[in-house]
Structures are given as C-alpha cells and as structure tokens.
Amino acid sequence: MAWIFWVLIVFVLTFVEVITVSLVTIWFILAGILTCLLSLFIDSFIIQVIIFCALGAILVLTTKNKMKELIKRIKKQK
C-alpha cells in the first residue's frame, strides 16, 4: 500500500510546482512516479525513500543548468 503514499506525494508536489513554477519540484514529481512504480516490487519503505531522494537529487543536479539555459533561450525568442 506504499504506492498510495507515493501517489499523494506526486499530487502534493504537482500542486507545489503549479504554485511556484520553480522547475525544481518537477524532477521530484518524476522521482515520485518512478518510486511509486518501484514500490510495487520493493517492500521496504526506507529503501523506497532512499530511491526517491536519490532519483530526485540526480535529476535536479543533472538537468538544472540545462533547464536554465533553455528558459533563457525561450525568453530571448519572445
């Protein structure tokens, strides 16, 4: 039943992203979706939390600069 927790996390993070439009929580939304799917196969909640945090951090660190460049390019075109 841990998947219900991850679905709730995804909804909360989606709400936060819509309010803030910071493009940070969007990566944790993706991490939450992936963790939700993995929770169907992994019973340990602690391992699920570790996977969620690791995926979120990896996604933020690897895409943050690229997203900033993309946003700057889009703003220049307007």
N, C-alpha and C positions, 0 to 999 in steps of 0.2 A: 503494500500500500504506500510505499515511499514515493511512487510516481505521482500521487496526488499532491504531495508536498512540493515536488518539482514543478508541477503544472501551476500551482499557486505562486511559486517564486517567479515563474515566467510571466504570469499576469501582472504581478506587482512590479516587476522590472519594466515591463512594457508600459505600464502607467507612468512610472518614473521617467522613462525615456521620452514619452509624449510630452510630459510637462517640462522637462529640462532641455531636450534636444541637444544633449551634450555628446552624443555618439560614443559614450563610454559604456553605458549600460546595455547597449545593443549587443555587445560582444558577450556580456554575461547572460543575456537572453538566449543567445545561441548555445552557450555553455549549459544553460539550464535545460534547453531542449535535448541536447545530447545526453546530459546526465539523466534526464527523465527516461530516455530510451535505454540507457545502460542500467538503470535501476530495475528493469525487468529481468536482468541477468545477474546483477550483483546485489546480494542481500545486505551487506554491511553498509549501514548509513554513514559511518565515518569515512569509509573508502569513497562513497558517493560524494561526500562533501569535499574531500581532497581532490577528486577528479573535477568537480565543479570549479573549485578555486584555481586549480592548475590550468584548466582549459580557458577560463576567463582571463587569467593573467597572461597566458601565452597569446591569446587572441588580441588583447589590448596592446601588449608590447610589440607584437609583430605588425600590427596594422595601423597604429595611431598616427605615425608620421605620414604614411601613405594617404590616410583619410584627410589629414590636414592639407596636404598638397592638392588633393582632389577638390576639396572645398574651395581653396584659393583659386584654382583654375576655373571652377564654375562661377565664382564671384567675378572674376576678371571678364568672363564672357558676357555678363549681364551688363 
